[in-house]
Amino acid sequence: MNDAQRHSSEAEGSTAFLTDMYELTMLDAAIKDGTAERDCIFEVFGRRLPNERRYGVVAGTERVLDAITKFRFTEDQLATADFLSPQCREYLANYRFSGQVDGYREGELYFPYSPIMTVRGTFAECVILETVILSILNSDSAVASAASRMVSAADGRPIIEMGSRRTNEQAAVASARATYIAGFNATSNMEASLRYGIPPSGTAAHSWTLLHVDDQGQPDEKAAFKAQIASLGLDTTLLVDTFDITKGVDNALEVAGTELGAVRIDSGDLGIVSRRVRKQLDAAGAFNTRIIVSSDLDEFAIAGLRGDPVDGFGVGTSVVTGSGAPTAGLVYKLVEVEGHAVAKRSSGKVTYGGGKSALRAYRSSGVAVAEIVHPLGADIRRKPNLEYREMTVPLIRDGEIVDNQPSIEEIRELHATARGTLPWEGLALSRGEVAIPTKFIGFPEPE
Amino acid sequence: MNDAQRHSSEAEGSTAFLTDMYELTMLDAAIKDGTAERDCIFEVFGRRLPNERRYGVVAGTERVLDAITKFRFTEDQLATADFLSPQCREYLANYRFSGQVDGYREGELYFPYSPIMTVRGTFAECVILETVILSILNSDSAVASAASRMVSAADGRPIIEMGSRRTNEQAAVASARATYIAGFNATSNMEASLRYGIPPSGTAAHSWTLLHVDDQGQPDEKAAFKAQIASLGLDTTLLVDTFDITKGVDNALEVAGTELGAVRIDSGDLGIVSRRVRKQLDAAGAFNTRIIVSSDLDEFAIAGLRGDPVDGFGVGTSVVTGSGAPTAGLVYKLVEVEGHAVAKRSSGKVTYGGGKSALRAYRSSGVAVAEIVHPLGADIRRKPNLEYREMTVPLIRDGEIVDNQPSIEEIRELHATARGTLPWEGLALSRGEVAIPTKFIGFPEPE
């Protein structure tokens, strides 16, 4: 460990250096040219959903709010930022966000151009939050969006998140949280269990079976199974594919009897193997012994097992890497300066300027039909045959997190409810149209 | 913030809960059945390179060694692990790794089955390190492996890492480090600069230009450019594509004159646009003004710009997400118990058991020809016409990090040297054969 590490910001709980250098140099230039105190609105949104998915899931909101309140510069950080003017460093030394944040509730669905989060305040106080806000929302939403599709594919069967080893060690903790919000049932990650109260879960590794060799170094799978049951009870899950699955199931039944909780299969064609193992278990009378499968499962593989006797899934790599979309592609754009709508006009990236709110419109049956994006504070004419829900809620007021933030269980519940309002085609796993259209109401046409 | 968060392990600097539950329950069962103290060897390796790449890059080693020394259980963690026996929790309360770690130097190339890291000790002390070791090596190596291909494609032109916003906020810091090891020249990430001494870098965002509206809300790009130059000097990089690139370059030249450091283009067909902008700059006499490009660049896009007048690249999303391979697919497998080689025998995943070391063989010209994997401690017959280098070096001895660990600059240098020994086809960006074959020498054939 070097000195720099000892002085890292992490130890002091500061999030202020999870930031790109250009935010600080822009701030410095703005302080010098007098634009730093201009009233601004920044907006977080995505221009499209990755991989032609039908919906995205907002995740990370609570972590963003926490990061904003911890956005305080330490002495080491200020010393490192020696490329800034003394005025700028003094500004940073006293920095605390005092503006307003509004946005979608965590767990909500989002669509292209949904104004997921809106940050209002001076240019100075808003611009330097860009990176940390996007880091959290992009990574957590990517994981939750993938996880939600898997939950939908699993059709009520439980999924354990076990992907920690496939992603950065801290990203693993946040990912476990994101998958739980999206409807996963448990996580293997102990820190996520401690920090967020997510139920921990686990089975055993192949190393457990391999550890049990006799004096000649010959494998003894039954010894491994016996020891696991002795420690964890009959309701445990035995991993049966270290050597030969059929023999492994035989050994499991011999050791545990028909009251064994579950077996896990981590290799092979899981459809074929699960059917064969089910027959084997049933033939032995182990009708209640569950079959848990893992091994490179994603939403498509899970859906492919819908007709097979699988009682639960362990999902790792694919969910923590967003199943082909490891980042949500959300951006943080300046949309309003001193009351004037502003927007970048490079071709292909035209966006509506101005602060925004959103409503979601539903049929009386409860099925969502459109995302209505409108200018902040505008009164939108509502159609009498539709029902509307305000998507945009206050999150931070004058720098303080608004009271009554939802618990992780409430977020999870909200997500399940929201997913239940999608039209059927919105749940399709295939590439295709977004589940509901985004409509802009009350904006001038862009030039 | 809830109580669980306040008590999170992060605040105490412990890495012990970046761990899967099953490691703890296996430990508990092993303590009860008397196998916990068996001498074991675990090995980190990858069965294949993702996306048919030609080589991988080992990254994260220093972070792993640091994580092992910080693997100490806190009171909160032990209280959370209430599913464990009192003996097991007492073991954890006193835990410190006292074994041996050997492995590839950080920055080295690796190939399928290269024994990147070998952990020796009791089953108890080794098994619980699995997740944190893999999390770090899988994520850092994925990023470094992608980054190295980009550096190779850039052919000497500098690359700035600017992907923090596209990945978890802590993964962003580790990713910046991994890209620097692989040859990137700078990072936008301030924490990475503070923690690891990586040169920070940055330009300006579109929000900077958009901030500069006049009283009527009309854009004033020149005001933005003037303020940036006033603050950062003429050598700064002006972002010229907020409205219209040709007009943006005109405005930049009008404000800065021909001594402007650089312009950045973040949209459009970068080949066409860079050629047009180069002509525009040259026609104005700004021969030394550099052109920096960004906008969804990956190794293929960078290579595609080889003939274009691009002086530097800003790379974000693709590198921090491993450019299509967000995890390296490394595994941590038990290979030896009490001197007996062990291996899982599920089909398709056959591996050689036993502790291993590796040599890399080179022609006298310095070009690598093979990865030689052999049993740990075995004396391998060397061919007289080849030169050999020991790939496996001691990293931890009796729980202590071996002295003289390389600095990040030394790691970066080592990587550049190693990449220089690849045969030409090993640098190809296309899918194909691994650059050099892995040969197993001195092992019995697997059954």
Boltz contact constraints between the chains, C-beta under 6 A:
constraints:
  - contact:
      token1: [A, 1]
      token2: [B, 66]
      max_distance: 6.0
  - contact:
      token1: [A, 4]
      token2: [B, 195]
      max_distance: 6.0
  - contact:
      token1: [A, 4]
      token2: [B, 197]
      max_distance: 6.0
  - contact:
      token1: [A, 5]
      token2: [B, 195]
      max_distance: 6.0
  - contact:
      token1: [A, 8]
      token2: [B, 195]
      max_distance: 6.0
  - contact:
      token1: [A, 9]
      token2: [B, 191]
      max_distance: 6.0
  - contact:
      token1: [A, 17]
      token2: [B, 190]
      max_distance: 6.0
  - contact:
      token1: [A, 17]
      token2: [B, 191]
      max_distance: 6.0
  - contact:
      token1: [A, 17]
      token2: [B, 194]
      max_distance: 6.0
  - contact:
      token1: [A, 18]
      token2: [B, 169]
      max_distance: 6.0
  - contact:
      token1: [A, 18]
      token2: [B, 191]
      max_distance: 6.0
  - contact:
      token1: [A, 19]
      token2: [B, 190]
      max_distance: 6.0
  - contact:
      token1: [A, 20]
      token2: [B, 164]
      max_distance: 6.0
  - contact:
      token1: [A, 20]
      token2: [B, 188]
      max_distance: 6.0
  - contact:
      token1: [A, 20]
      token2: [B, 202]
      max_distance: 6.0
  - contact:
      token1: [A, 21]
      token2: [B, 188]
      max_distance: 6.0
  - contact:
      token1: [A, 21]
      token2: [B, 190]
      max_distance: 6.0
  - contact:
      token1: [A, 21]
      token2: [B, 200]
      max_distance: 6.0
  - contact:
      token1: [A, 21]
      token2: [B, 202]
      max_distance: 6.0
  - contact:
      token1: [A, 22]
      token2: [B, 202]
      max_distance: 6.0
  - contact:
      token1: [A, 22]
      token2: [B, 203]
      max_distance: 6.0
  - contact:
      token1: [A, 22]
      token2: [B, 204]
      max_distance: 6.0
  - contact:
      token1: [A, 26]
      token2: [B, 204]
      max_distance: 6.0
  - contact:
      token1: [A, 26]
      token2: [B, 208]
      max_distance: 6.0
  - contact:
      token1: [A, 28]
      token2: [B, 231]
      max_distance: 6.0
  - contact:
      token1: [A, 29]
      token2: [B, 227]
      max_distance: 6.0
  - contact:
      token1: [A, 29]
      token2: [B, 228]
      max_distance: 6.0
  - contact:
      token1: [A, 29]
      token2: [B, 231]
      max_distance: 6.0
  - contact:
      token1: [A, 32]
      token2: [B, 231]
      max_distance: 6.0
  - contact:
      token1: [A, 33]
      token2: [B, 227]
      max_distance: 6.0
  - contact:
      token1: [A, 35]
      token2: [B, 211]
      max_distance: 6.0
  - contact:
      token1: [A, 66]
      token2: [B, 1]
      max_distance: 6.0
  - contact:
      token1: [A, 80]
      token2: [B, 194]
      max_distance: 6.0
  - contact:
      token1: [A, 123]
      token2: [B, 211]
      max_distance: 6.0
  - contact:
      token1: [A, 131]
      token2: [B, 164]
      max_distance: 6.0
  - contact:
      token1: [A, 131]
      token2: [B, 165]
      max_distance: 6.0
  - contact:
      token1: [A, 132]
      token2: [B, 169]
      max_distance: 6.0
  - contact:
      token1: [A, 134]
      token2: [B, 165]
      max_distance: 6.0
  - contact:
      token1: [A, 135]
      token2: [B, 164]
      max_distance: 6.0
  - contact:
      token1: [A, 135]
      token2: [B, 165]
      max_distance: 6.0
  - contact:
      token1: [A, 135]
      token2: [B, 169]
      max_distance: 6.0
  - contact:
      token1: [A, 135]
      token2: [B, 172]
      max_distance: 6.0
  - contact:
      token1: [A, 136]
      token2: [B, 169]
      max_distance: 6.0
  - contact:
      token1: [A, 138]
      token2: [B, 166]
      max_distance: 6.0
  - contact:
      token1: [A, 139]
      token2: [B, 167]
      max_distance: 6.0
  - contact:
      token1: [A, 139]
      token2: [B, 168]
      max_distance: 6.0
  - contact:
      token1: [A, 164]
      token2: [B, 20]
      max_distance: 6.0
  - contact:
      token1: [A, 164]
      token2: [B, 131]
      max_distance: 6.0
  - contact:
      token1: [A, 164]
      token2: [B, 135]
      max_distance: 6.0
  - contact:
      token1: [A, 165]
      token2: [B, 131]
      max_distance: 6.0
  - contact:
      token1: [A, 165]
      token2: [B, 134]
      max_distance: 6.0
  - contact:
      token1: [A, 165]
      token2: [B, 135]
      max_distance: 6.0
  - contact:
      token1: [A, 166]
      token2: [B, 138]
      max_distance: 6.0
  - contact:
      token1: [A, 166]
      token2: [B, 327]
      max_distance: 6.0
  - contact:
      token1: [A, 167]
      token2: [B, 139]
      max_distance: 6.0
  - contact:
      token1: [A, 168]
      token2: [B, 139]
      max_distance: 6.0
  - contact:
      token1: [A, 168]
      token2: [B, 168]
      max_distance: 6.0
  - contact:
      token1: [A, 168]
      token2: [B, 171]
      max_distance: 6.0
  - contact:
      token1: [A, 168]
      token2: [B, 174]
      max_distance: 6.0
  - contact:
      token1: [A, 169]
      token2: [B, 18]
      max_distance: 6.0
  - contact:
      token1: [A, 169]
      token2: [B, 132]
      max_distance: 6.0
  - contact:
      token1: [A, 169]
      token2: [B, 135]
      max_distance: 6.0
  - contact:
      token1: [A, 169]
      token2: [B, 136]
      max_distance: 6.0
  - contact:
      token1: [A, 170]
      token2: [B, 170]
      max_distance: 6.0
  - contact:
      token1: [A, 171]
      token2: [B, 168]
      max_distance: 6.0
  - contact:
      token1: [A, 171]
      token2: [B, 171]
      max_distance: 6.0
  - contact:
      token1: [A, 172]
      token2: [B, 135]
      max_distance: 6.0
  - contact:
      token1: [A, 174]
      token2: [B, 168]
      max_distance: 6.0
  - contact:
      token1: [A, 188]
      token2: [B, 20]
      max_distance: 6.0
  - contact:
      token1: [A, 188]
      token2: [B, 21]
      max_distance: 6.0
  - contact:
      token1: [A, 190]
      token2: [B, 17]
      max_distance: 6.0
  - contact:
      token1: [A, 190]
      token2: [B, 19]
      max_distance: 6.0
  - contact:
      token1: [A, 190]
      token2: [B, 21]
      max_distance: 6.0
  - contact:
      token1: [A, 191]
      token2: [B, 9]
      max_distance: 6.0
  - contact:
      token1: [A, 191]
      token2: [B, 17]
      max_distance: 6.0
  - contact:
      token1: [A, 191]
      token2: [B, 18]
      max_distance: 6.0
  - contact:
      token1: [A, 194]
      token2: [B, 17]
      max_distance: 6.0
  - contact:
      token1: [A, 194]
      token2: [B, 80]
      max_distance: 6.0
  - contact:
      token1: [A, 195]
      token2: [B, 4]
      max_distance: 6.0
  - contact:
      token1: [A, 195]
      token2: [B, 5]
      max_distance: 6.0
  - contact:
      token1: [A, 195]
      token2: [B, 8]
      max_distance: 6.0
  - contact:
      token1: [A, 197]
      token2: [B, 4]
      max_distance: 6.0
  - contact:
      token1: [A, 200]
      token2: [B, 21]
      max_distance: 6.0
  - contact:
      token1: [A, 202]
      token2: [B, 20]
      max_distance: 6.0
  - contact:
      token1: [A, 202]
      token2: [B, 21]
      max_distance: 6.0
  - contact:
      token1: [A, 202]
      token2: [B, 22]
      max_distance: 6.0
  - contact:
      token1: [A, 203]
      token2: [B, 22]
      max_distance: 6.0
  - contact:
      token1: [A, 204]
      token2: [B, 22]
      max_distance: 6.0
  - contact:
      token1: [A, 204]
      token2: [B, 26]
      max_distance: 6.0
  - contact:
      token1: [A, 206]
      token2: [B, 344]
      max_distance: 6.0
  - contact:
      token1: [A, 207]
      token2: [B, 334]
      max_distance: 6.0
  - contact:
      token1: [A, 208]
      token2: [B, 26]
      max_distance: 6.0
  - contact:
      token1: [A, 210]
      token2: [B, 334]
      max_distance: 6.0
  - contact:
      token1: [A, 210]
      token2: [B, 342]
      max_distance: 6.0
  - contact:
      token1: [A, 211]
      token2: [B, 35]
      max_distance: 6.0
  - contact:
      token1: [A, 211]
      token2: [B, 123]
      max_distance: 6.0
  - contact:
      token1: [A, 211]
      token2: [B, 337]
      max_distance: 6.0
  - contact:
      token1: [A, 213]
      token2: [B, 337]
      max_distance: 6.0
  - contact:
      token1: [A, 213]
      token2: [B, 340]
      max_distance: 6.0
  - contact:
      token1: [A, 217]
      token2: [B, 340]
      max_distance: 6.0
  - contact:
      token1: [A, 227]
      token2: [B, 29]
      max_distance: 6.0
  - contact:
      token1: [A, 227]
      token2: [B, 33]
      max_distance: 6.0
  - contact:
      token1: [A, 228]
      token2: [B, 29]
      max_distance: 6.0
  - contact:
      token1: [A, 231]
      token2: [B, 28]
      max_distance: 6.0
  - contact:
      token1: [A, 231]
      token2: [B, 29]
      max_distance: 6.0
  - contact:
      token1: [A, 231]
      token2: [B, 32]
      max_distance: 6.0
  - contact:
      token1: [A, 241]
      token2: [B, 346]
      max_distance: 6.0
  - contact:
      token1: [A, 242]
      token2: [B, 344]
      max_distance: 6.0
  - contact:
      token1: [A, 243]
      token2: [B, 345]
      max_distance: 6.0
  - contact:
      token1: [A, 267]
      token2: [B, 346]
      max_distance: 6.0
  - contact:
      token1: [A, 317]
      token2: [B, 327]
      max_distance: 6.0
  - contact:
      token1: [A, 321]
      token2: [B, 326]
      max_distance: 6.0
  - contact:
      token1: [A, 321]
      token2: [B, 327]
      max_distance: 6.0
  - contact:
      token1: [A, 326]
      token2: [B, 321]
      max_distance: 6.0
  - contact:
      token1: [A, 326]
      token2: [B, 326]
      max_distance: 6.0
  - contact:
      token1: [A, 327]
      token2: [B, 166]
      max_distance: 6.0
  - contact:
      token1: [A, 327]
      token2: [B, 317]
      max_distance: 6.0
  - contact:
      token1: [A, 327]
      token2: [B, 321]
      max_distance: 6.0
  - contact:
      token1: [A, 334]
      token2: [B, 207]
      max_distance: 6.0
  - contact:
      token1: [A, 334]
      token2: [B, 210]
      max_distance: 6.0
  - contact:
      token1: [A, 337]
      token2: [B, 211]
      max_distance: 6.0
  - contact:
      token1: [A, 337]
      token2: [B, 213]
      max_distance: 6.0
  - contact:
      token1: [A, 340]
      token2: [B, 213]
      max_distance: 6.0
  - contact:
      token1: [A, 340]
      token2: [B, 217]
      max_distance: 6.0
  - contact:
      token1: [A, 342]
      token2: [B, 210]
      max_distance: 6.0
  - contact:
      token1: [A, 344]
      token2: [B, 206]
      max_distance: 6.0
  - contact:
      token1: [A, 344]
      token2: [B, 242]
      max_distance: 6.0
  - contact:
      token1: [A, 345]
      token2: [B, 243]
      max_distance: 6.0
  - contact:
      token1: [A, 346]
      token2: [B, 241]
      max_distance: 6.0
  - contact:
      token1: [A, 346]
      token2: [B, 267]
      max_distance: 6.0
